[in-house]
């Protein structure tokens, strides 16, 4: 079926006998500012609806010298946590009439550098970056303010860019306190990617809780090298082989926890009967496992929405400082994966 020509501002203006400028201002909510009567504004809105008019984003972008697009760079789209952040960034951007170009660095700094070059080449109006987090050198040039940037989830304290992160230290402190208060003294920590800010802060929180309760920290119980499932599986196997009397494990991501569960199942061990577990990143499936998982929940919905809001403030007010860092609280969700030990 052949469609007619796309309705334009000019067509609406001609139908109503007003100027194109009047139509544009009415559609952009600026009627009152420019003294356009309520009657004319309502007529413009009715005509636009009747003609099924929708703004041409390319034309609008050219007028504003913008592409109306945001670049989003995350470390691992296969991780449900980052997938959820991407979803919330996209939803917030869409509400502001921006599109999102997504790049996955696959936890590789080299790919992150390539992706940044690609996004800048696409002339995005701003960037939301969840960096791999092991090197900041390639991000330093973004501090000059030429391109609006907001860093999320992982950040570098010395990098002068606005960021939105979780209170990872407090989350790990609360989780370890929860285990100790239920009688656990030998607690392993399967960590994620070393030298990243979330991992560093979570390990610090774990260690601070041990110290608070007078438990000597055992460096050999802090193992792991990545936030993925295979890391959890391999290091759980190694911990179980050495049989150190471990009664609980703190997993620093939901995928690490899945790997640990696979290793425990292969060895015929039950949660929480034989080993108690708490993990970071609450996901819908955590409540529906055979043993519902106690988790440290991060507010990725707010993280995505706040990041977009900070970015749009920079885009709409060029030269205005992007603001300081924002730290969101975590929440311990108690389920059935932690056993109370009798002393």
N, C-alpha and C positions, 0 to 999 in steps of 0.2 A: 504494500500500500504506500503510495507516494505521499510524503508529508509536505505541508506548506512551509513557507519560509519561517525561520525562527523569529518570534516576536521581539521587537526592539524598543528601546526608550523612545525612539523617533515615532514608532507606530502608536504608542500610547499617547504621546504628546499631540500627534495629529488628530487622533480620535477625540481628545478632550479639548483641543484648541488652546493648549498651553505650550510653554517652551520645554525643550528637552531638559534644560537645567532645573526647571521646576519639578519635573517628573523624577529626576535623579535625586534631588534633595528630599522629596517626599518619601521615596522608597528607602532612603538611607536614614530615615528618622530625624531629619534636620529641618522639617517644615516650620516648627516654631521658631527656631533660630533665625531663619531667613524670612519670617513674617508671612509664610504661606498659610492661608486660611484652613481651618479644620475641614470645611466642606470640600475644598480642592484636594487636600491630603486624602480624605476618604474616597473621593472619586478616583484618584490615581491608584490607590490600593485595590479598589474594586475592579478597575480596568485591567490591572496587572494580573489579578487572580483569574479573571474571565479569559484573558488571552494566554494564561499559563506561562506568564513571563518568568524567566529565571535569569539572574545576572550572568554574563559571560566572564568567568574568572580570569581568562587569559587577557581579555580587553581591560578588565579592571586592574589586573596586575601591571599591565603596560602603563596605564595612567598613573599608577602609584609608584612605578619603578620597583615593583615587588613581584615575586613569583607565587605568593600566597601558599608557600610550601615550607614545611619544617623537616629537617633531617633528624632522624632518630637512630642512634647507634647503640646497640646493646651487645653484651658478650656472648649470649647463647640463647637463641630463640627456642631451642628445644627444652630449655628449663622452664617449667610452668610458671615460676616466679617472674621471670623476665617476659614471658608471653603475656602475663596479666598486666605488667607495667606497660607493655607496648599497646595493649588494648585500651588502657585508660588514657594514655597519651593521645592515641588516635581519636578517641571519643571527645576529649577536651578540645583538641585541635579542630575537629569537624564542627563543633558548636560555634567556633569562631571563624568558620568558613575557610579554614586552612586544610590542606592535604598533608599527608605524612609520607616521606620516603624512608623506608626502613633498611638498615644495613646490619648484618650480623658479623661481628668480628671473630666469632668462634674461639674466644679466649686467646686470641693471637694479637700481640701488639703490632706486628707487621701488617696484618689485615686491617687493624684499626687505622693505621696510618693511611693505607690505601683507600679505605672507606671515607675517611675525612676528606681526602683529596677529591674523591668522586662527588661527595655531597656539595663541597664548595664549588666544584665545576658545574653542578646543576643549579647554582645560584640560589640555593635555599635562603630563606629570610632569617633563619636561625637554626640552632642545633640543640638537641637534648641528647646528652652523652652519658651512658653508663660505661665508663672506661674499663678496660681489662684491669687496670689499676696497679700494674707493676712498674710502669715508667711514665713520667709526666713530661718528658722533654719535648715530645711532639705536640703537646697541648699548650705549652708556654706561649706560643705565638698568638693563641686565641685570647690572651689577656689584654691585648691592645685595644679592645673594644670595637674593632672593625666589624665583627660579626657577632650578634647576640648569641650567647651560649649559657646553658644551665647544665650542671653536672648532677647526675642522680646515682643513688645507691652506693657507688664507690667514689671516693674523692681523695684529693691530695691537700692536706692542711696548708701547705705553703703556696698552693696555686690560687691566685686571686680571681676566682670565678665563683658566681653564686652556685649553691648546691642544695639538694634536698636528699637527706639520708635518714636511716633509722638509727635509733639509739642502741647500737649493737652491743656495746659494753653492758648496759643495764639489762638487755635481754638475756645475755649469757650469764650474768650475775644472778638474775632471778631464777633461771633454769637450774643452775648448779646449786643454789640455795635450796630449791625445791627437792632436789635429790638428796642433799645432805640432811635436810630436816626429816626425811623419811628413812634415815639410817644408813645411807650409802656413804662409804668412805674411800673406796677404790673406784674412781670414776675416770674412764678414758674419754678423750676428746678427739674425735676424728675431724680434722680441720679441712678447710678448702684451699684456695690458691694463696700461697704464702706471699707476704709483703703487700697484699691488698688491704685497704682500710677496714672492710667488714670483718675479714678474717683476723686481723691484728686486734681489733677491738673486742671481738668475741673471745679470743684466747685470753686477753687481759681480764675480761669479766669472769671467765672460768677460774683463772688463777687467783683473782681477788677474793672470790668466794671461798676457795680452799684455805687461803691465808686467814680470812675472817673466822673460820671455824677451827683453826689450829691444825689443819691437815697439811702435811709436807707435800709440796708439789713434786711430782715425779715426771721429769721431762720425757721419759720413755713412753708415757701414756698419752702424749700429744703427738698424733701421727696424721699422715695424709698430705696430699699434694694437689688437690683440685676439688671443685664443687660438684663433680659428676658422680653418677651411680657407680662406675667401675672403681673409682677411688674408695668409696665406702666399702665395696665388696672386698677388694684386695686387702685393705688395712684391717678390716674386721677379721678376715681369715688369719692374718699375721698375729693380731692380738689374741685370738682364740688359741692359736698354736702354742703361744708362750705361756698361757694359763697363769696369769698374775693375780688371780682372785678378783678379777673385775666383776662388779655387780651392776654397773650402770655405764651407759655411753651417752655423751652429748654429741650429736651430729650437727655440724654447722651448716647444713642445707638439707632440704627435703630429698634431693636426689641421693645425697650421701646416705641418708637414712634408708632409702629403698635398697641400696647396695648392701647395707648392714643386715637388713631383714633377709635378703637372699642368702647371705653367708650363714646367718643363724639357722635358717630353715634347713640348709644342706647339712649342718652339723647336728640337727635334731634338737636345737635349743628353742625354748619358748620365751615369748615376751608377754608379761613381765616375770614369769615364773623363774626363769634362769638369768635373764638379763633385762634390766630396765632401760628404756630409751626415751630421750627427748630430742626433738630436732627443731631447727629453724625453718621458717617459711610454712605457715599453715596453708594447706591446699584442701579442696573439697573432699578428696579421697581419704585424707587423714582420719576423718571421723568414721569411715566405713571399712577400714581394715579389719581383719579378724580380731585384732586387739587395737581399738581406736588409739591413735597416737597423741600423746601430750606434745604440744608444739609452742614455739615462740612465734607469734603472729606479727607480721609487719604490714603496715597500712599502705599497700602498693596502690590502692585507689587514690588516696590523698597524695601520695608521692607523684603519680602521673599528672594529676590535676594541678597541683601546686607548681610543678615544673613548667607546665605549659603557661600558666598564668604569669609566672616570673619572666618567661621568655617573651610573651606578648607585650608585657610592660616595656621591655627593652626595645622590641621592634617598633612599638608605637611611640616611644620617646627616645629617639636616637641620642646617644651621648649621656643619657641618664644612667647612673650606677645601677648595676644589676642586683644589688642587695647582698646581704651576707648569707651565711649558711643557715638552713633550717633543719632541725633534727626532730624527727617524728618519734613518739613513744612506741614501744613494743608492748605486747600483751601476752602473758602466759595463759594458754588454754589447757586446762587440766582434763585429761581423759584417763585411759586405763593402762597406759604403757609403763607406769612407774609403780613398783611394788614397795610397800612399806615393810622394812626389815625390823625384826625384833632383835634387840641387843642382848 
